[in-house]
């Protein structure tokens, strides 16, 4: 009986080795083989949110590059900053800093369709002063002013 199993195992090993060799040698397509293709485009989206104590009645925003600003009403005593960034292949540079009074943001890229949308949730009665020119601005009445 042992001899039968040795013969069956030998035949199986031989068939497997020959079959694999033929598949590679004859260039037989296998399921793992890829087709000729090239990447046309890729896009990445990232969302980040930070919440800060807000102790001043005025927030100054300095925006540069491919940046959209949206201001909405938020909770008392808090500043919530939500950044939604989108970029494709190619280089990008992003800047963001907050010091308790000034928010400085910038998003720079070389491909179409990239940029950042900043949504600022500020308490009712907070004035948002804009320095620089965002790509677009959405702001409730009597909330945003230009320097």
C-alpha positions in Angstrom: 0.0 0.0 0.0 2.9 2.3 0.8 4.3 1.8 -2.7 1.0 2.9 -4.3 1.0 6.2 -2.3 4.6 6.8 -3.3 3.7 6.3 -7.0 0.6 8.5 -6.8 2.6 11.2 -5.0 5.4 11.0 -7.6 3.0 11.2 -10.5 1.2 14.2 -8.9 4.5 16.0 -8.4 5.6 15.3 -11.9 2.3 16.6 -13.4 2.4 19.7 -11.3 6.0 20.5 -12.2 5.4 19.9 -15.9 2.2 21.8 -16.0 3.7 24.9 -14.3 6.7 24.7 -16.6 4.5 24.6 -19.7 2.4 27.5 -18.4 5.4 29.7 -18.0 7.2 28.4 -21.1 4.3 28.7 -23.4 3.1 32.0 -22.0 -0.3 30.6 -21.2 -2.4 33.3 -19.5 -3.0 32.7 -15.8 -5.5 34.5 -13.6 -2.7 36.5 -11.9 -1.4 37.9 -15.2 -2.2 41.5 -15.8 -3.3 43.2 -19.0 -1.6 46.1 -20.7 -2.9 49.2 -18.9 -1.8 52.6 -17.7 -3.1 54.8 -14.9 -5.2 57.7 -16.3 -5.9 59.5 -13.1 -6.1 59.2 -9.4 -7.7 61.4 -6.7 -7.3 61.5 -3.0 -9.7 63.0 -0.4 -8.8 63.8 3.2 -10.9 65.2 5.9 -9.6 66.6 9.2 -11.4 68.4 12.0 -10.0 70.4 14.9 -12.0 72.1 17.7 -10.5 74.9 19.8 -11.6 77.1 22.7 -12.5 80.5 21.4 -12.0 83.4 23.8 -12.0 86.3 21.3 -14.9 88.0 19.5 -13.1 88.1 16.2 -11.3 85.5 14.0 -9.0 86.6 11.2 -8.6 84.3 8.3 -5.6 84.5 5.9 -6.4 82.3 2.9 -4.1 81.6 -0.1 -4.1 79.3 -3.1 -6.9 76.8 -3.9 -8.9 77.4 -0.8 -12.7 77.8 -0.3 -14.0 79.2 3.0 -17.4 78.4 4.5 -18.5 80.0 7.7 -21.4 78.5 9.7 -22.8 79.1 13.1 -21.3 76.8 15.8 -21.2 76.3 19.6 -20.6 79.1 22.1 -16.9 79.3 23.1 -15.7 77.0 20.4 -14.1 77.3 17.0 -14.4 74.1 14.9 -12.2 73.9 11.7 -13.1 71.2 9.2 -10.7 70.8 6.2 -11.7 68.7 3.2 -8.7 68.4 0.9 -8.8 66.9 -2.6 -5.8 66.4 -4.8 -4.7 64.3 -7.8 -1.3 63.1 -8.9 1.5 65.6 -8.8 3.0 67.8 -6.1 0.9 69.7 -3.5 1.7 71.9 -0.6 -0.5 72.6 2.3 -0.3 75.2 5.2 -2.4 75.6 8.2 -1.8 77.4 11.5 -4.0 78.8 14.3 -2.8 81.0 17.2 -6.0 81.8 18.9 -6.8 84.8 16.8 -5.4 84.1 13.3 -6.1 81.2 11.0 -3.6 81.0 8.2 -4.4 78.4 5.5 -3.0 77.7 2.1 -3.3 74.9 -0.4 -1.2 74.8 -3.6 -1.2 72.3 -6.4 -0.6 72.0 -10.1 -3.4 69.7 -11.2 -7.0 70.6 -11.9 -9.6 69.7 -9.4 -7.5 70.0 -6.3 -8.0 72.3 -3.4 -9.3 72.5 0.2 -12.6 73.5 1.6 -12.4 75.0 5.1 -15.6 75.1 7.1 -15.4 77.3 10.2 -18.0 76.9 12.8 -18.0 80.0 15.0 -20.3 81.2 17.8 -23.1 83.6 17.0 -21.8 87.2 17.1 -18.2 86.3 16.1 -16.8 88.4 13.4 -14.7 86.7 10.7 -12.2 89.1 9.1 -10.8 88.0 5.8 -7.2 88.7 4.7 -6.1 87.3 1.4 -8.5 86.0 -1.3 -10.1 82.6 -1.0 -11.2 80.9 -4.1 -14.8 81.2 -2.8 -16.5 82.4 0.3 -19.8 81.4 1.9 -20.7 83.4 5.0 -23.8 84.2 7.0 -25.0 87.9 6.8 -23.1 90.4 9.1 -20.4 87.8 10.0 -17.6 88.3 7.5 -15.7 91.4 6.6 -12.6 92.2 4.5 -9.5 94.0 5.8 
